[in-house]
């Protein structure tokens, strides 16, 4: 169900609010991204859950009239902006923080912006890249098979020594290097494909 489809086709299908399969696909594809950005912005787990829910509601409200123009519109940017508004809503909904005992809250203190706002773009970009990498890995997994997948994960992701990977996976060290090279190339190709669909 977490199969990434082209942005245009998925967005077109989301115009039908009764299309449960497409909405489930959208949720499965994006909720972790939105949730991770919300928590890294300084929200609690519960607040981040609310951001995911409110973002989904905002997307649902926008979809019937949403017009997407490939090459002009940026789904990535639109989703970021929607998520940003919902994160800001959660911060606004918090009770006002009291200054430490003995410190008077001044007008200058009131004007200090929330530091989370400065890093949201960077956090979004970082999480977006992780999101693309996971999606790309999921898509190429059937093409590389379980053994090559396990070799790649242990050697590249978990950073095991090549000798240990070879021994644990029943291959030789040269095969570990070849698998890393092949899977890396496939991942780069798939990430480029996903970026053209999603950015």
Rosetta blueprint (number, residue, H / E / L):
1 X L
2 X L
3 X L
4 X L
5 X L
6 X L
7 X H
8 X H
9 X H
10 X H
11 X H
12 X H
13 X H
14 X L
15 X L
16 X L
17 X L
18 X L
19 X L
20 X H
21 X H
22 X H
23 X H
24 X H
25 X H
26 X H
27 X H
28 X H
29 X H
30 X H
31 X H
32 X H
33 X H
34 X H
35 X H
36 X H
37 X H
38 X H
39 X H
40 X H
41 X L
42 X L
43 X L
44 X L
45 X H
46 X H
47 X H
48 X H
49 X H
50 X H
51 X H
52 X H
53 X H
54 X H
55 X H
56 X H
57 X H
58 X H
59 X H
60 X H
61 X H
62 X H
63 X H
64 X L
65 X L
66 X L
67 X L
68 X L
69 X L
70 X L
71 X L
72 X L
73 X L
74 X L
75 X H
76 X H
77 X H
78 X H
79 X H
80 X H
81 X H
82 X H
83 X H
84 X H
85 X H
86 X H
87 X H
88 X H
89 X H
90 X H
91 X H
92 X H
93 X H
94 X L
95 X L
96 X L
97 X L
98 X L
99 X L
100 X L
101 X L
102 X L
103 X L
104 X L
105 X L
106 X L
107 X H
108 X H
109 X H
110 X H
111 X H
112 X L
113 X L
114 X L
115 X H
116 X H
117 X H
118 X H
119 X H
120 X H
121 X H
122 X H
123 X H
124 X H
125 X H
126 X H
127 X H
128 X H
129 X H
130 X H
131 X H
132 X H
133 X H
134 X H
135 X H
136 X H
137 X H
138 X H
139 X H
140 X H
141 X H
142 X H
143 X H
144 X H
145 X H
146 X H
147 X H
148 X H
149 X H
150 X H
151 X H
152 X H
153 X H
154 X H
155 X H
156 X H
157 X H
158 X L
159 X L
160 X L
161 X L
162 X H
163 X H
164 X H
165 X H
166 X H
167 X H
168 X H
169 X H
170 X L
171 X L
172 X L
173 X H
174 X H
175 X H
176 X H
177 X H
178 X H
179 X H
180 X H
181 X H
182 X H
183 X H
184 X H
185 X H
186 X H
187 X H
188 X H
189 X H
190 X H
191 X H
192 X H
193 X H
194 X H
195 X H
196 X H
197 X H
198 X H
199 X L
